[in-house]
């Protein structure tokens, strides 16, 4: 980017010099008018800087509150050996979406997990932050801190039983790189 700025600056100097030379050769009388050429050169320079500054032109992040009452169903074997229902019953969790595909979750969320086979349920007060960071190969790196629940689908939890999914409660730091 610094090379581009140097080229643009050289172009500005060249344009001003050429303009002055042309005005003198044509026998311009009176005062030499450089203002129009200077304004054009500065506009060119600013255009180059703006065009190559993606961070300055990136869109603003989008903040979305998590919908209370949102329900997720997991068939037997997908998250645990029985049919599981997870429901967001309270809290103030917010999802922030960025232009590069990154998702950032913050706040407190109160989830009720129900064994649909027996009707037994437990409510967990979860809080902290969680990030989903996309990778160049189309995958994602997952990072979290605080108290969170994470569902591993069959085969995603590593060695051991690869036929049944698992649901874990994490406290502290969490970093998952599925690669």
C-alpha positions, 0 to 999 in steps of 0.5 A: 500500500505504501508503494501505491501511495508513493506512485500516487504522490509522484503522479500528483507532482508530475501532473502539476509540473506538466500543467505548468509547462504546458501553460508556459509553452502556450504563452499564458499571460498573467498569473499561472492558474494551478488550482484546478490541476492541484484539486484534480491531483489531490482528488486522484490521491484521495481516491487511491487511498480510499480505494485501497483502505478496506478496513475504513470502508467495511460495513458495520457489524450487525447486532441481533438479540437471541430470540427467547423461546428459540427451540432446538431438537436433537434426535436420539444419538445426535447430541446424546443417547436420548431425544434432547430439546434445548430451549432459550428461556431467558437472558440477554444474549446478543449475536454480532455478525461481521462482514468477514463471516465471523460471529460473536456471541456475548451475554447471559442466556438461560437454557432449559434442556429436556430429555424428551423420552422421560420429560426430565429437564434441567435449566442452566444459566450460561454466560460468557462469549463465544466466537465462530471464526471462518477459515480459508478452507470453508471450516471454522474455529470455535473459541469461547470463554465463560460457561457454555454448553456445546453439542458434538454431533456423532464423530465430532468429539474425537476418539471413542464412541463415534456413533453417538453425539455428546453434549458438554458443559464447559467452564473457562476457555474453550478452543476447537479447531476441527481441522 
